[in-house]
Amino acid sequence: MIAFVHDTANWIIRHILLPPYVSLKVVGLENLPLSGPLVIASNHLNDADPGILSTRIPRRIVYMTKDELFRVPVLAQFLRAFGAFPVRRNEADLSALRHANEALKQGLALCIFPEGRRSGHQARLQKAWPGAALVALRNDAPVTPVAITGSQRLGLPWMFLRPIPRARVTLTIGRPFNLPKPQRLNAEAAQAGTTLIMQKIAALLPPEYRGYYGGEPSPGAQPSRGE
């Protein structure tokens, strides 16, 4: 049932909802591991970002999603069927961490937006929370950095009232990497891992998108070819 809902929603988003409003380019798809546990860490510009990711990444993605969205009954049912689970922001949510650990143990791809919120029209990286690094370190899972540009122009739900031209959105997928394993998994180790993850994302973004991580980005995350 979950697979059916996931595939059906992806088909609707990819072939009906996005094409009239979005011109989507994918770069570096060959970098993506097609099996095994994986943490996908992406910047977050717009509510449409999960849908964009799901339609172009050829894996079923499980999303860590802010718990406020699960307070809307119909939406909550759809999100759960789609494979999302809630996380309480601004606190240590042990239940969300257990869900994340279980997803990775099952060999799934877990998508986390480390910033914990959309950057919106400013489209600049904000200081990230340590959840993605913590989950990756606990499970010794590789991290694939992903950068989205252009989706801040979509403006849900108003995009559906807007005529062409379509918004130009680029999805850039970097090479997977493993965080250095610390001697102790403590707050300092999680923070160091978070900084590295965000530097990898920043390396995939144009300078004007790098925001809080606008210093010299970490090398080695650049993709090679486009789709």
N, C-alpha and C positions, 0 to 999 in steps of 0.2 A: 504493500500500500504506500509506504513512504517513497519507495523508488518510483512508483507510478505518479504520485503527486509531484515529486521533484522533476521528473522528466517532462510531465505535462506543463508545469509552470515554466520551465526553461524554454520549451517550444513556443509557448505563448509570448513570453518576453522577447525571445530572440527574433521571431518571425512576424509578430503582430505589433507589439507595443513599442519596441525600440526603433525599427527601421524608419518610420516617418519622421522621427525627431533626432536621431543620433546617427552620425557617421563615425563608426567605430573602427579603430586600427589597433591591432595587437602586435607587439614586438617581443621577441624572446620566448615564444611559446615552447620552443624546443628545449628550453632550460627546465621545464617543469617535470619533476618525477611523476610518472603515471601510476605508481603503486607504492604501497607502504605508508607508514605514518608520516605526516607532514604538517608543519605549522606554516600557514600562509599569513604573512604580516603585510598589511597594506595601509597606506594613508587613506583618509576618509574625507571626501568632499561633499557628498550628497547621499540622500536616502536611496538613490538608484544604484549606488555602488555595488551592493551585494548581488543585485540582479544582473548587472553588467559582468561581474566576475563569474557568476554561475553559468552564464550563457557562453563564455569563451574558454573556460578552464574545463578540460575533458575529464573531470572527476566529480564525484558527488562530494560537495563541500558541506561541512557542519559549521554553523556560525555561532559564535558567542555574541549574544544580542542583548542590548540594554533591557532591563526588566520592565521598564515603563510600557513598552510595546505589548507585553503579555497581559496587561490590564484591560485591553480591549478584547472582549470574548471571541468574536469571529476572527480577528487578526491573530489572536493567540493560538487558535486551533490551526490556522494555516501555517504559522511559523513553526509550530511543533511538528506538523506533518512534513514540513520542508526540511526538518532536521536541525532547526535552531533551538537553542536553550538559553534561558535568561541568566544574566549576571547583574548583581547589584553593584553599581559603580560607587567609587569613592570609599570602598571598604573591602576587607578581605572576605570574599564570598567563597567559602569552602565547598558549598554545593556545586557552584559553577566549576571550580577547579576539579572536582571529582568527575563531573560530566566531561570536561576537557580531557582528563587523563584516560577515561574509558574510551572516548572516541579514538584517541591515538593508539591505545592498546588494540583496538579493532582494525587498525591499519587505515583509518580514514584521514582525509585532509581537513584540518581544522583552521578556519579563517578567523583571525583576530585583527581588529583595528586598534593598535596599541594606544592611539591618542584618546580613545574612549568616547569621542564625540566628533561631529562633523566640523570641519574648519570653514565650510560655507563659501561665500563669495570671496573671502580673503585668500582661500586656497593655499594657506601656508602651514607647514608642519607645526604642531603644537607639542608641548612637552608631553611625553608618553608615560603611561602607567606600566608597571613591570609584569603584567599578567602574561604576555606572550613569551617573554624570556623565561619566566618561572615555569611555565608549562613545558617549554622546549627543553629546559635543563632537567626537569624532573623525569622526563620521558626519553632523554637523549635523542630527541627527534630533530631532523634537519629543518631549517627555516628557509622558506623561499620569500625573498622580498618582492613586493609588487608596488608599482607606482601608477596612480591614476591621475591624468590631467584632463581638464575640460569639462568634467561632469558637474562642476560648480555652476555651470551655465544652464543646467537643465531645469532647476527650480520646480520640483514637484510641489503640488499637482498642476501648476500653471503651464508646464511644458505641453500638456495635452490641448491647451487652448491656443498655442502659438503656432503660426504657420512656418513653413520653411523660410530661411535656410536651416538645415539641421546643425545641431551642435557637434563640433569635432571633438571626439573623446579618444584618448590614447591609453591603452592598457599595456604597461611595460613590465615584463616578468624577468627578474634577475636570476642569477645562478644560486642554487641552494647551498647552504653552508651550515656547519654545526658550531654552536657556541662553545668556546673553550670551557672545559669542565673544571669548575672550581674545587678547591679542597673542601670547602663548606658551602652549602647552598643557603646563604643568608641574604639579608637585604642588600648588602654591598655587591654581592655576586649578581643578584637579579638586576640591580641598577646598571652594572657594567654591561650585562647582556642586552638590556634595553637600549642603552646608548649605541651599541654595535648594530643592533637591528635597525634602529632609526637612521644611522649613518649609511647603512646599505640601501635603505629606501631613498634617502636623500641623494645618493649617487645616481639613482635612476631618474631623478626629477630635474627639470630646469632650475637654475639658481633662484628664480623668483618664487618658487614653490617651497624652498627648503626651510624657511622660517626659523624656528628655534634651533634647528640643526643645520643652519646656514654656513657653518664653517667648512673647512676642506673635508668633503665626504670621503668615507672609507672606500678604497679601491676594490676592484674585483667583483662588483655587482653588475657591471654593465652587460646588457644582453648582446647578442650577436646579429640576429636577423629579424626581419619583420614578417608578419602574416598579411 
